[in-house]
Amino acid sequence: MKVAVTSTGTELSSPIDPRFGRAAHILVVDTETMSCELLDNSANIRAFKGAGIQAATMIADAGVQVLLTGYCGPNAFRTLEAAGIKVVSDIQGTVEQAVQEFLQGKVQYSQGANVEGHW
């Protein structure tokens, strides 16, 4: 399974970036091998608007099934939901810790956005 995790760095040991659309990095982790692919989110960091929607589209195109992040706004959440991607919000720690907690069933899927949209 492919899981996207927002990150402040480029490795599994990097801390979680609480932002989704404007995250410094998005790592796509293969939960079977723990190998990861770095998605370039630099355009979204500087986006005037629509960063969450663009990031959601990017991870959907990468074949992600679950997003682990801190905060997810309403537009991004709706886009992820439409793409069939489940969201787990309020994640903390490192990328590796977040993936391990997900694999151990210690997380709950979000039912909606947990932050207001940004304009």
MODELLER restraints for C-alpha pairs under 7 A, 6 or more apart:
rsr = mdl.restraints
at = mdl.atoms
rsr.add(forms.Gaussian(group=physical.xy_distance, feature=features.Distance(at['CA:1:A'], at['CA:30:A']), mean=5.71, stdev=0.5))
rsr.add(forms.Gaussian(group=physical.xy_distance, feature=features.Distance(at['CA:1:A'], at['CA:31:A']), mean=5.51, stdev=0.5))
rsr.add(forms.Gaussian(group=physical.xy_distance, feature=features.Distance(at['CA:1:A'], at['CA:32:A']), mean=6.88, stdev=0.5))
rsr.add(forms.Gaussian(group=physical.xy_distance, feature=features.Distance(at['CA:1:A'], at['CA:65:A']), mean=6.92, stdev=0.5))
rsr.add(forms.Gaussian(group=physical.xy_distance, feature=features.Distance(at['CA:2:A'], at['CA:28:A']), mean=6.25, stdev=0.5))
rsr.add(forms.Gaussian(group=physical.xy_distance, feature=features.Distance(at['CA:2:A'], at['CA:29:A']), mean=5.59, stdev=0.5))
rsr.add(forms.Gaussian(group=physical.xy_distance, feature=features.Distance(at['CA:2:A'], at['CA:30:A']), mean=4.75, stdev=0.5))
rsr.add(forms.Gaussian(group=physical.xy_distance, feature=features.Distance(at['CA:2:A'], at['CA:31:A']), mean=6.29, stdev=0.5))
rsr.add(forms.Gaussian(group=physical.xy_distance, feature=features.Distance(at['CA:2:A'], at['CA:63:A']), mean=6.77, stdev=0.5))
rsr.add(forms.Gaussian(group=physical.xy_distance, feature=features.Distance(at['CA:2:A'], at['CA:64:A']), mean=4.82, stdev=0.5))
rsr.add(forms.Gaussian(group=physical.xy_distance, feature=features.Distance(at['CA:2:A'], at['CA:65:A']), mean=5.83, stdev=0.5))
rsr.add(forms.Gaussian(group=physical.xy_distance, feature=features.Distance(at['CA:3:A'], at['CA:28:A']), mean=5.52, stdev=0.5))
rsr.add(forms.Gaussian(group=physical.xy_distance, feature=features.Distance(at['CA:3:A'], at['CA:29:A']), mean=5.21, stdev=0.5))
rsr.add(forms.Gaussian(group=physical.xy_distance, feature=features.Distance(at['CA:3:A'], at['CA:30:A']), mean=6.54, stdev=0.5))
rsr.add(forms.Gaussian(group=physical.xy_distance, feature=features.Distance(at['CA:3:A'], at['CA:64:A']), mean=5.51, stdev=0.5))
rsr.add(forms.Gaussian(group=physical.xy_distance, feature=features.Distance(at['CA:3:A'], at['CA:65:A']), mean=6.02, stdev=0.5))
rsr.add(forms.Gaussian(group=physical.xy_distance, feature=features.Distance(at['CA:3:A'], at['CA:66:A']), mean=4.89, stdev=0.5))
rsr.add(forms.Gaussian(group=physical.xy_distance, feature=features.Distance(at['CA:3:A'], at['CA:67:A']), mean=5.80, stdev=0.5))
rsr.add(forms.Gaussian(group=physical.xy_distance, feature=features.Distance(at['CA:4:A'], at['CA:26:A']), mean=6.42, stdev=0.5))
rsr.add(forms.Gaussian(group=physical.xy_distance, feature=features.Distance(at['CA:4:A'], at['CA:27:A']), mean=5.55, stdev=0.5))
rsr.add(forms.Gaussian(group=physical.xy_distance, feature=features.Distance(at['CA:4:A'], at['CA:28:A']), mean=4.36, stdev=0.5))
rsr.add(forms.Gaussian(group=physical.xy_distance, feature=features.Distance(at['CA:4:A'], at['CA:29:A']), mean=6.23, stdev=0.5))
rsr.add(forms.Gaussian(group=physical.xy_distance, feature=features.Distance(at['CA:4:A'], at['CA:59:A']), mean=6.98, stdev=0.5))
rsr.add(forms.Gaussian(group=physical.xy_distance, feature=features.Distance(at['CA:4:A'], at['CA:64:A']), mean=6.23, stdev=0.5))
rsr.add(forms.Gaussian(group=physical.xy_distance, feature=features.Distance(at['CA:4:A'], at['CA:66:A']), mean=6.27, stdev=0.5))
rsr.add(forms.Gaussian(group=physical.xy_distance, feature=features.Distance(at['CA:4:A'], at['CA:67:A']), mean=4.74, stdev=0.5))
rsr.add(forms.Gaussian(group=physical.xy_distance, feature=features.Distance(at['CA:4:A'], at['CA:68:A']), mean=6.11, stdev=0.5))
rsr.add(forms.Gaussian(group=physical.xy_distance, feature=features.Distance(at['CA:5:A'], at['CA:26:A']), mean=5.62, stdev=0.5))
rsr.add(forms.Gaussian(group=physical.xy_distance, feature=features.Distance(at['CA:5:A'], at['CA:27:A']), mean=5.25, stdev=0.5))
rsr.add(forms.Gaussian(group=physical.xy_distance, feature=features.Distance(at['CA:5:A'], at['CA:28:A']), mean=6.39, stdev=0.5))
rsr.add(forms.Gaussian(group=physical.xy_distance, feature=features.Distance(at['CA:5:A'], at['CA:67:A']), mean=5.96, stdev=0.5))
rsr.add(forms.Gaussian(group=physical.xy_distance, feature=features.Distance(at['CA:5:A'], at['CA:68:A']), mean=4.82, stdev=0.5))
rsr.add(forms.Gaussian(group=physical.xy_distance, feature=features.Distance(at['CA:5:A'], at['CA:69:A']), mean=5.98, stdev=0.5))
rsr.add(forms.Gaussian(group=physical.xy_distance, feature=features.Distance(at['CA:5:A'], at['CA:95:A']), mean=6.39, stdev=0.5))
rsr.add(forms.Gaussian(group=physical.xy_distance, feature=features.Distance(at['CA:6:A'], at['CA:16:A']), mean=5.74, stdev=0.5))
rsr.add(forms.Gaussian(group=physical.xy_distance, feature=features.Distance(at['CA:6:A'], at['CA:17:A']), mean=5.18, stdev=0.5))
rsr.add(forms.Gaussian(group=physical.xy_distance, feature=features.Distance(at['CA:6:A'], at['CA:18:A']), mean=6.95, stdev=0.5))
rsr.add(forms.Gaussian(group=physical.xy_distance, feature=features.Distance(at['CA:6:A'], at['CA:20:A']), mean=6.15, stdev=0.5))
rsr.add(forms.Gaussian(group=physical.xy_distance, feature=features.Distance(at['CA:6:A'], at['CA:23:A']), mean=5.87, stdev=0.5))
rsr.add(forms.Gaussian(group=physical.xy_distance, feature=features.Distance(at['CA:6:A'], at['CA:25:A']), mean=5.93, stdev=0.5))
rsr.add(forms.Gaussian(group=physical.xy_distance, feature=features.Distance(at['CA:6:A'], at['CA:26:A']), mean=4.56, stdev=0.5))
rsr.add(forms.Gaussian(group=physical.xy_distance, feature=features.Distance(at['CA:6:A'], at['CA:27:A']), mean=6.41, stdev=0.5))
rsr.add(forms.Gaussian(group=physical.xy_distance, feature=features.Distance(at['CA:6:A'], at['CA:68:A']), mean=6.78, stdev=0.5))
rsr.add(forms.Gaussian(group=physical.xy_distance, feature=features.Distance(at['CA:6:A'], at['CA:69:A']), mean=5.47, stdev=0.5))
rsr.add(forms.Gaussian(group=physical.xy_distance, feature=features.Distance(at['CA:7:A'], at['CA:14:A']), mean=6.33, stdev=0.5))
rsr.add(forms.Gaussian(group=physical.xy_distance, feature=features.Distance(at['CA:7:A'], at['CA:15:A']), mean=5.87, stdev=0.5))
rsr.add(forms.Gaussian(group=physical.xy_distance, feature=features.Distance(at['CA:7:A'], at['CA:16:A']), mean=4.37, stdev=0.5))
rsr.add(forms.Gaussian(group=physical.xy_distance, feature=features.Distance(at['CA:7:A'], at['CA:17:A']), mean=4.37, stdev=0.5))
rsr.add(forms.Gaussian(group=physical.xy_distance, feature=features.Distance(at['CA:7:A'], at['CA:23:A']), mean=6.56, stdev=0.5))
rsr.add(forms.Gaussian(group=physical.xy_distance, feature=features.Distance(at['CA:7:A'], at['CA:24:A']), mean=6.31, stdev=0.5))
rsr.add(forms.Gaussian(group=physical.xy_distance, feature=features.Distance(at['CA:7:A'], at['CA:25:A']), mean=5.03, stdev=0.5))
rsr.add(forms.Gaussian(group=physical.xy_distance, feature=features.Distance(at['CA:7:A'], at['CA:26:A']), mean=5.74, stdev=0.5))
rsr.add(forms.Gaussian(group=physical.xy_distance, feature=features.Distance(at['CA:7:A'], at['CA:27:A']), mean=6.84, stdev=0.5))
rsr.add(forms.Gaussian(group=physical.xy_distance, feature=features.Distance(at['CA:7:A'], at['CA:95:A']), mean=6.69, stdev=0.5))
rsr.add(forms.Gaussian(group=physical.xy_distance, feature=features.Distance(at['CA:8:A'], at['CA:14:A']), mean=6.17, stdev=0.5))
rsr.add(forms.Gaussian(group=physical.xy_distance, feature=features.Distance(at['CA:8:A'], at['CA:15:A']), mean=5.71, stdev=0.5))
rsr.add(forms.Gaussian(group=physical.xy_distance, feature=features.Distance(at['CA:8:A'], at['CA:16:A']), mean=5.96, stdev=0.5))
rsr.add(forms.Gaussian(group=physical.xy_distance, feature=features.Distance(at['CA:8:A'], at['CA:17:A']), mean=4.96, stdev=0.5))
rsr.add(forms.Gaussian(group=physical.xy_distance, feature=features.Distance(at['CA:8:A'], at['CA:24:A']), mean=5.29, stdev=0.5))
rsr.add(forms.Gaussian(group=physical.xy_distance, feature=features.Distance(at['CA:8:A'], at['CA:25:A']), mean=5.92, stdev=0.5))
rsr.add(forms.Gaussian(group=physical.xy_distance, feature=features.Distance(at['CA:9:A'], at['CA:15:A']), mean=6.90, stdev=0.5))
rsr.add(forms.Gaussian(group=physical.xy_distance, feature=features.Distance(at['CA:9:A'], at['CA:25:A']), mean=6.26, stdev=0.5))
rsr.add(forms.Gaussian(group=physical.xy_distance, feature=features.Distance(at['CA:10:A'], at['CA:25:A']), mean=6.70, stdev=0.5))
rsr.add(forms.Gaussian(group=physical.xy_distance, feature=features.Distance(at['CA:10:A'], at['CA:38:A']), mean=6.75, stdev=0.5))
rsr.add(forms.Gaussian(group=physical.xy_distance, feature=features.Distance(at['CA:12:A'], at['CA:94:A']), mean=6.93, stdev=0.5))
rsr.add(forms.Gaussian(group=physical.xy_distance, feature=features.Distance(at['CA:12:A'], at['CA:95:A']), mean=5.04, stdev=0.5))
rsr.add(forms.Gaussian(group=physical.xy_distance, feature=features.Distance(at['CA:12:A'], at['CA:96:A']), mean=4.97, stdev=0.5))
rsr.add(forms.Gaussian(group=physical.xy_distance, feature=features.Distance(at['CA:13:A'], at['CA:94:A']), mean=5.63, stdev=0.5))
rsr.add(forms.Gaussian(group=physical.xy_distance, feature=features.Distance(at['CA:13:A'], at['CA:95:A']), mean=6.13, stdev=0.5))
rsr.add(forms.Gaussian(group=physical.xy_distance, feature=features.Distance(at['CA:13:A'], at['CA:96:A']), mean=6.09, stdev=0.5))
rsr.add(forms.Gaussian(group=physical.xy_distance, feature=features.Distance(at['CA:14:A'], at['CA:94:A']), mean=5.34, stdev=0.5))
rsr.add(forms.Gaussian(group=physical.xy_distance, feature=features.Distance(at['CA:14:A'], at['CA:95:A']), mean=5.97, stdev=0.5))
rsr.add(forms.Gaussian(group=physical.xy_distance, feature=features.Distance(at['CA:15:A'], at['CA:93:A']), mean=5.68, stdev=0.5))
rsr.add(forms.Gaussian(group=physical.xy_distance, feature=features.Distance(at['CA:15:A'], at['CA:94:A']), mean=4.09, stdev=0.5))
rsr.add(forms.Gaussian(group=physical.xy_distance, feature=features.Distance(at['CA:15:A'], at['CA:95:A']), mean=6.13, stdev=0.5))
rsr.add(forms.Gaussian(group=physical.xy_distance, feature=features.Distance(at['CA:16:A'], at['CA:92:A']), mean=5.88, stdev=0.5))
rsr.add(forms.Gaussian(group=physical.xy_distance, feature=features.Distance(at['CA:16:A'], at['CA:93:A']), mean=5.87, stdev=0.5))
rsr.add(forms.Gaussian(group=physical.xy_distance, feature=features.Distance(at['CA:16:A'], at['CA:94:A']), mean=5.27, stdev=0.5))
rsr.add(forms.Gaussian(group=physical.xy_distance, feature=features.Distance(at['CA:16:A'], at['CA:95:A']), mean=5.79, stdev=0.5))
rsr.add(forms.Gaussian(group=physical.xy_distance, feature=features.Distance(at['CA:17:A'], at['CA:23:A']), mean=5.78, stdev=0.5))
rsr.add(forms.Gaussian(group=physical.xy_distance, feature=features.Distance(at['CA:17:A'], at['CA:24:A']), mean=6.91, stdev=0.5))
rsr.add(forms.Gaussian(group=physical.xy_distance, feature=features.Distance(at['CA:17:A'], at['CA:70:A']), mean=6.95, stdev=0.5))
rsr.add(forms.Gaussian(group=physical.xy_distance, feature=features.Distance(at['CA:18:A'], at['CA:69:A']), mean=5.82, stdev=0.5))
rsr.add(forms.Gaussian(group=physical.xy_distance, feature=features.Distance(at['CA:18:A'], at['CA:70:A']), mean=3.87, stdev=0.5))
rsr.add(forms.Gaussian(group=physical.xy_distance, feature=features.Distance(at['CA:18:A'], at['CA:71:A']), mean=5.71, stdev=0.5))
rsr.add(forms.Gaussian(group=physical.xy_distance, feature=features.Distance(at['CA:19:A'], at['CA:69:A']), mean=6.88, stdev=0.5))
rsr.add(forms.Gaussian(group=physical.xy_distance, feature=features.Distance(at['CA:19:A'], at['CA:70:A']), mean=5.97, stdev=0.5))
rsr.add(forms.Gaussian(group=physical.xy_distance, feature=features.Distance(at['CA:19:A'], at['CA:71:A']), mean=5.45, stdev=0.5))
rsr.add(forms.Gaussian(group=physical.xy_distance, feature=features.Distance(at['CA:20:A'], at['CA:52:A']), mean=6.46, stdev=0.5))
rsr.add(forms.Gaussian(group=physical.xy_distance, feature=features.Distance(at['CA:20:A'], at['CA:69:A']), mean=6.21, stdev=0.5))
rsr.add(forms.Gaussian(group=physical.xy_distance, feature=features.Distance(at['CA:20:A'], at['CA:71:A']), mean=6.18, stdev=0.5))
rsr.add(forms.Gaussian(group=physical.xy_distance, feature=features.Distance(at['CA:20:A'], at['CA:72:A']), mean=5.85, stdev=0.5))
rsr.add(forms.Gaussian(group=physical.xy_distance, feature=features.Distance(at['CA:21:A'], at['CA:44:A']), mean=6.43, stdev=0.5))
rsr.add(forms.Gaussian(group=physical.xy_distance, feature=features.Distance(at['CA:21:A'], at['CA:51:A']), mean=4.71, stdev=0.5))
rsr.add(forms.Gaussian(group=physical.xy_distance, feature=features.Distance(at['CA:21:A'], at['CA:52:A']), mean=3.76, stdev=0.5))
rsr.add(forms.Gaussian(group=physical.xy_distance, feature=features.Distance(at['CA:21:A'], at['CA:55:A']), mean=5.37, stdev=0.5))
rsr.add(forms.Gaussian(group=physical.xy_distance, feature=features.Distance(at['CA:22:A'], at['CA:44:A']), mean=5.65, stdev=0.5))
rsr.add(forms.Gaussian(group=physical.xy_distance, feature=features.Distance(at['CA:22:A'], at['CA:45:A']), mean=4.39, stdev=0.5))
rsr.add(forms.Gaussian(group=physical.xy_distance, feature=features.Distance(at['CA:22:A'], at['CA:51:A']), mean=6.25, stdev=0.5))
rsr.add(forms.Gaussian(group=physical.xy_distance, feature=features.Distance(at['CA:23:A'], at['CA:45:A']), mean=6.72, stdev=0.5))
rsr.add(forms.Gaussian(group=physical.xy_distance, feature=features.Distance(at['CA:24:A'], at['CA:41:A']), mean=6.73, stdev=0.5))
rsr.add(forms.Gaussian(group=physical.xy_distance, feature=features.Distance(at['CA:24:A'], at['CA:45:A']), mean=6.99, stdev=0.5))
rsr.add(forms.Gaussian(group=physical.xy_distance, feature=features.Distance(at['CA:25:A'], at['CA:39:A']), mean=6.77, stdev=0.5))
rsr.add(forms.Gaussian(group=physical.xy_distance, feature=features.Distance(at['CA:25:A'], at['CA:40:A']), mean=6.76, stdev=0.5))
rsr.add(forms.Gaussian(group=physical.xy_distance, feature=features.Distance(at['CA:25:A'], at['CA:41:A']), mean=5.92, stdev=0.5))
rsr.add(forms.Gaussian(group=physical.xy_distance, feature=features.Distance(at['CA:26:A'], at['CA:38:A']), mean=6.11, stdev=0.5))
rsr.add(forms.Gaussian(group=physical.xy_distance, feature=features.Distance(at['CA:26:A'], at['CA:39:A']), mean=5.39, stdev=0.5))
rsr.add(forms.Gaussian(group=physical.xy_distance, feature=features.Distance(at['CA:26:A'], at['CA:41:A']), mean=6.77, stdev=0.5))
rsr.add(forms.Gaussian(group=physical.xy_distance, feature=features.Distance(at['CA:27:A'], at['CA:36:A']), mean=6.15, stdev=0.5))
rsr.add(forms.Gaussian(group=physical.xy_distance, feature=features.Distance(at['CA:27:A'], at['CA:37:A']), mean=5.66, stdev=0.5))
rsr.add(forms.Gaussian(group=physical.xy_distance, feature=features.Distance(at['CA:27:A'], at['CA:38:A']), mean=4.76, stdev=0.5))
rsr.add(forms.Gaussian(group=physical.xy_distance, feature=features.Distance(at['CA:27:A'], at['CA:39:A']), mean=6.13, stdev=0.5))
rsr.add(forms.Gaussian(group=physical.xy_distance, feature=features.Distance(at['CA:28:A'], at['CA:36:A']), mean=5.33, stdev=0.5))
rsr.add(forms.Gaussian(group=physical.xy_distance, feature=features.Distance(at['CA:28:A'], at['CA:37:A']), mean=5.05, stdev=0.5))
rsr.add(forms.Gaussian(group=physical.xy_distance, feature=features.Distance(at['CA:28:A'], at['CA:38:A']), mean=6.37, stdev=0.5))
rsr.add(forms.Gaussian(group=physical.xy_distance, feature=features.Distance(at['CA:29:A'], at['CA:35:A']), mean=5.77, stdev=0.5))
rsr.add(forms.Gaussian(group=physical.xy_distance, feature=features.Distance(at['CA:29:A'], at['CA:36:A']), mean=4.34, stdev=0.5))
rsr.add(forms.Gaussian(group=physical.xy_distance, feature=features.Distance(at['CA:29:A'], at['CA:37:A']), mean=6.57, stdev=0.5))
rsr.add(forms.Gaussian(group=physical.xy_distance, feature=features.Distance(at['CA:30:A'], at['CA:36:A']), mean=6.22, stdev=0.5))
rsr.add(forms.Gaussian(group=physical.xy_distance, feature=features.Distance(at['CA:44:A'], at['CA:51:A']), mean=4.80, stdev=0.5))
rsr.add(forms.Gaussian(group=physical.xy_distance, feature=features.Distance(at['CA:44:A'], at['CA:55:A']), mean=6.97, stdev=0.5))
rsr.add(forms.Gaussian(group=physical.xy_distance, feature=features.Distance(at['CA:49:A'], at['CA:119:A']), mean=6.18, stdev=0.5))
rsr.add(forms.Gaussian(group=physical.xy_distance, feature=features.Distance(at['CA:52:A'], at['CA:75:A']), mean=6.84, stdev=0.5))
rsr.add(forms.Gaussian(group=physical.xy_distance, feature=features.Distance(at['CA:52:A'], at['CA:76:A']), mean=4.61, stdev=0.5))
rsr.add(forms.Gaussian(group=physical.xy_distance, feature=features.Distance(at['CA:53:A'], at['CA:75:A']), mean=6.32, stdev=0.5))
rsr.add(forms.Gaussian(group=physical.xy_distance, feature=features.Distance(at['CA:53:A'], at['CA:76:A']), mean=4.75, stdev=0.5))
rsr.add(forms.Gaussian(group=physical.xy_distance, feature=features.Distance(at['CA:53:A'], at['CA:79:A']), mean=6.19, stdev=0.5))
rsr.add(forms.Gaussian(group=physical.xy_distance, feature=features.Distance(at['CA:56:A'], at['CA:76:A']), mean=6.10, stdev=0.5))
rsr.add(forms.Gaussian(group=physical.xy_distance, feature=features.Distance(at['CA:56:A'], at['CA:79:A']), mean=6.30, stdev=0.5))
rsr.add(forms.Gaussian(group=physical.xy_distance, feature=features.Distance(at['CA:56:A'], at['CA:80:A']), mean=5.66, stdev=0.5))
rsr.add(forms.Gaussian(group=physical.xy_distance, feature=features.Distance(at['CA:60:A'], at['CA:83:A']), mean=6.43, stdev=0.5))
rsr.add(forms.Gaussian(group=physical.xy_distance, feature=features.Distance(at['CA:64:A'], at['CA:85:A']), mean=6.88, stdev=0.5))
rsr.add(forms.Gaussian(group=physical.xy_distance, feature=features.Distance(at['CA:65:A'], at['CA:85:A']), mean=4.81, stdev=0.5))
rsr.add(forms.Gaussian(group=physical.xy_distance, feature=features.Distance(at['CA:65:A'], at['CA:86:A']), mean=6.39, stdev=0.5))
rsr.add(forms.Gaussian(group=physical.xy_distance, feature=features.Distance(at['CA:66:A'], at['CA:85:A']), mean=5.26, stdev=0.5))
rsr.add(forms.Gaussian(group=physical.xy_distance, feature=features.Distance(at['CA:66:A'], at['CA:86:A']), mean=4.70, stdev=0.5))
rsr.add(forms.Gaussian(group=physical.xy_distance, feature=features.Distance(at['CA:66:A'], at['CA:87:A']), mean=5.80, stdev=0.5))
rsr.add(forms.Gaussian(group=physical.xy_distance, feature=features.Distance(at['CA:67:A'], at['CA:85:A']), mean=6.95, stdev=0.5))
rsr.add(forms.Gaussian(group=physical.xy_distance, feature=features.Distance(at['CA:67:A'], at['CA:86:A']), mean=6.24, stdev=0.5))
rsr.add(forms.Gaussian(group=physical.xy_distance, feature=features.Distance(at['CA:67:A'], at['CA:87:A']), mean=4.84, stdev=0.5))
rsr.add(forms.Gaussian(group=physical.xy_distance, feature=features.Distance(at['CA:67:A'], at['CA:88:A']), mean=6.04, stdev=0.5))
rsr.add(forms.Gaussian(group=physical.xy_distance, feature=features.Distance(at['CA:68:A'], at['CA:87:A']), mean=6.28, stdev=0.5))
rsr.add(forms.Gaussian(group=physical.xy_distance, feature=features.Distance(at['CA:68:A'], at['CA:88:A']), mean=4.93, stdev=0.5))
rsr.add(forms.Gaussian(group=physical.xy_distance, feature=features.Distance(at['CA:68:A'], at['CA:89:A']), mean=6.21, stdev=0.5))
rsr.add(forms.Gaussian(group=physical.xy_distance, feature=features.Distance(at['CA:68:A'], at['CA:91:A']), mean=6.43, stdev=0.5))
rsr.add(forms.Gaussian(group=physical.xy_distance, feature=features.Distance(at['CA:69:A'], at['CA:88:A']), mean=6.36, stdev=0.5))
rsr.add(forms.Gaussian(group=physical.xy_distance, feature=features.Distance(at['CA:69:A'], at['CA:89:A']), mean=5.12, stdev=0.5))
rsr.add(forms.Gaussian(group=physical.xy_distance, feature=features.Distance(at['CA:69:A'], at['CA:90:A']), mean=6.40, stdev=0.5))
rsr.add(forms.Gaussian(group=physical.xy_distance, feature=features.Distance(at['CA:69:A'], at['CA:91:A']), mean=5.36, stdev=0.5))
rsr.add(forms.Gaussian(group=physical.xy_distance, feature=features.Distance(at['CA:70:A'], at['CA:89:A']), mean=4.93, stdev=0.5))
rsr.add(forms.Gaussian(group=physical.xy_distance, feature=features.Distance(at['CA:70:A'], at['CA:90:A']), mean=4.22, stdev=0.5))
rsr.add(forms.Gaussian(group=physical.xy_distance, feature=features.Distance(at['CA:70:A'], at['CA:91:A']), mean=4.87, stdev=0.5))
rsr.add(forms.Gaussian(group=physical.xy_distance, feature=features.Distance(at['CA:70:A'], at['CA:92:A']), mean=6.86, stdev=0.5))
rsr.add(forms.Gaussian(group=physical.xy_distance, feature=features.Distance(at['CA:71:A'], at['CA:89:A']), mean=5.72, stdev=0.5))
rsr.add(forms.Gaussian(group=physical.xy_distance, feature=features.Distance(at['CA:71:A'], at['CA:90:A']), mean=6.30, stdev=0.5))
rsr.add(forms.Gaussian(group=physical.xy_distance, feature=features.Distance(at['CA:71:A'], at['CA:114:A']), mean=5.94, stdev=0.5))
rsr.add(forms.Gaussian(group=physical.xy_distance, feature=features.Distance(at['CA:71:A'], at['CA:115:A']), mean=6.11, stdev=0.5))
rsr.add(forms.Gaussian(group=physical.xy_distance, feature=features.Distance(at['CA:72:A'], at['CA:89:A']), mean=6.88, stdev=0.5))
rsr.add(forms.Gaussian(group=physical.xy_distance, feature=features.Distance(at['CA:72:A'], at['CA:113:A']), mean=5.36, stdev=0.5))
rsr.add(forms.Gaussian(group=physical.xy_distance, feature=features.Distance(at['CA:72:A'], at['CA:114:A']), mean=5.88, stdev=0.5))
rsr.add(forms.Gaussian(group=physical.xy_distance, feature=features.Distance(at['CA:72:A'], at['CA:115:A']), mean=6.12, stdev=0.5))
rsr.add(forms.Gaussian(group=physical.xy_distance, feature=features.Distance(at['CA:73:A'], at['CA:113:A']), mean=4.97, stdev=0.5))
rsr.add(forms.Gaussian(group=physical.xy_distance, feature=features.Distance(at['CA:73:A'], at['CA:114:A']), mean=6.37, stdev=0.5))
rsr.add(forms.Gaussian(group=physical.xy_distance, feature=features.Distance(at['CA:73:A'], at['CA:115:A']), mean=5.09, stdev=0.5))
rsr.add(forms.Gaussian(group=physical.xy_distance, feature=features.Distance(at['CA:73:A'], at['CA:116:A']), mean=5.60, stdev=0.5))
rsr.add(forms.Gaussian(group=physical.xy_distance, feature=features.Distance(at['CA:73:A'], at['CA:117:A']), mean=5.02, stdev=0.5))
rsr.add(forms.Gaussian(group=physical.xy_distance, feature=features.Distance(at['CA:74:A'], at['CA:113:A']), mean=4.86, stdev=0.5))
rsr.add(forms.Gaussian(group=physical.xy_distance, feature=features.Distance(at['CA:74:A'], at['CA:116:A']), mean=6.71, stdev=0.5))
rsr.add(forms.Gaussian(group=physical.xy_distance, feature=features.Distance(at['CA:74:A'], at['CA:117:A']), mean=5.94, stdev=0.5))
rsr.add(forms.Gaussian(group=physical.xy_distance, feature=features.Distance(at['CA:75:A'], at['CA:117:A']), mean=6.96, stdev=0.5))
rsr.add(forms.Gaussian(group=physical.xy_distance, feature=features.Distance(at['CA:77:A'], at['CA:112:A']), mean=6.59, stdev=0.5))
rsr.add(forms.Gaussian(group=physical.xy_distance, feature=features.Distance(at['CA:77:A'], at['CA:113:A']), mean=5.82, stdev=0.5))
rsr.add(forms.Gaussian(group=physical.xy_distance, feature=features.Distance(at['CA:86:A'], at['CA:109:A']), mean=6.54, stdev=0.5))
rsr.add(forms.Gaussian(group=physical.xy_distance, feature=features.Distance(at['CA:87:A'], at['CA:109:A']), mean=5.61, stdev=0.5))
rsr.add(forms.Gaussian(group=physical.xy_distance, feature=features.Distance(at['CA:87:A'], at['CA:110:A']), mean=5.55, stdev=0.5))
rsr.add(forms.Gaussian(group=physical.xy_distance, feature=features.Distance(at['CA:88:A'], at['CA:107:A']), mean=6.97, stdev=0.5))
rsr.add(forms.Gaussian(group=physical.xy_distance, feature=features.Distance(at['CA:88:A'], at['CA:108:A']), mean=6.23, stdev=0.5))
rsr.add(forms.Gaussian(group=physical.xy_distance, feature=features.Distance(at['CA:88:A'], at['CA:109:A']), mean=4.75, stdev=0.5))
rsr.add(forms.Gaussian(group=physical.xy_distance, feature=features.Distance(at['CA:88:A'], at['CA:110:A']), mean=5.35, stdev=0.5))
rsr.add(forms.Gaussian(group=physical.xy_distance, feature=features.Distance(at['CA:89:A'], at['CA:110:A']), mean=6.23, stdev=0.5))
rsr.add(forms.Gaussian(group=physical.xy_distance, feature=features.Distance(at['CA:91:A'], at['CA:98:A']), mean=6.68, stdev=0.5))
rsr.add(forms.Gaussian(group=physical.xy_distance, feature=features.Distance(at['CA:101:A'], at['CA:107:A']), mean=6.53, stdev=0.5))
